Amino acid sequence: MSLPRFSAWAVPGIPEVQAGDDLAALILDAIAAQAATEADLALADGDILVIASKIVAKAEGRLVPATDREKAISDDTVRVVAERVTPHGTTRIVETRQGLIMAAAGIDMSNVPDGYALRLPEDPDASARTLCATLRQRLGIDLGIIVTDTFGRPWRVGQTDVAIGAAGLQLTDDMRGGVDANGRSLHATIAVLADEIAGAADLVKGKTGGLPVAIVRGLARLIAPVDAPGARSLVRSLEDDMFRFGSAEAYQLGYDTARAELAGKTPAPQDEKQRN
């Protein structure tokens, strides 16, 4: 019996990325150099390239002066989800224009030149599609692309990498309607494969080793057309987000809803008032 397995390894040798760089060429050159000593590490049909969003954003010219960081956070914020004052300042958890819920709108000052901050790619899915189409055309193979960034989780300590952009890849495994190993029906299980791959790849990329790209092999069954749904499709709609309100807002909405139902009216959605 052949057991499922996959492998992942980092790609060394990618230089500091500058605005306007041909990112596909930089990645291919680094992979070719690696394969020159280990031939089996060359890109192959069915491979998945996992790429840190930082180098995508740098190539797209998304650096801003550090002095403009707060303005950039405000510019990239659709709504403020939560704020907390800490000894290091005020942390803002916001919804970004890309639809992501992130601290500081994902604008970061780590692994960037001194005096600068880095915004997220304008459209991570579009960036992934361009890279995917370019690499498929140059190499003549089918591969997938995941663009990653680091997320905290509300109910877990620390951070993990997740997919914020994707192309050429099946992103989820919807098991609803199936059965488990004991024959019980599955009603809610949707495995987010793209995030699982992003987290696995980060084990070899890391945050401090200057290794922003990894190759994942063994999951060719997930390869899809370049224009398959991207990572934006993984974002919950407001209607499906059970935690979009703080406790005070949720209490008020429940109170307003009950009062409106008694009066035979429908209350206006509250979260629209939070949008900029």
Secondary structure, 3 states (H helix, E strand, C coil): CCCCCCEEEECCCCCCCCCCCCHHHHHHHHHHHHHCCCHHHCCCCCCEEEEEHHHHHHHCCCEEEHHHHHHHHHHCEEEEEEEEEECCEEEEEEEECCCCEEEHHHCECCCCCCCEEECCCCCHHHHHHHHHHHHHHHHCCCCEEEEEEEEEECCEEEEEEEEEEEECECCEEECCCCECCCCCECCCCEEEHHHHHHHHHHHHHCCCCCCCEEEEECCHHHECCCCCCCHHHHCCCCCCCCCCCCHHHHHHHHHHHHHHHHHCCCCCCCHHHHCC
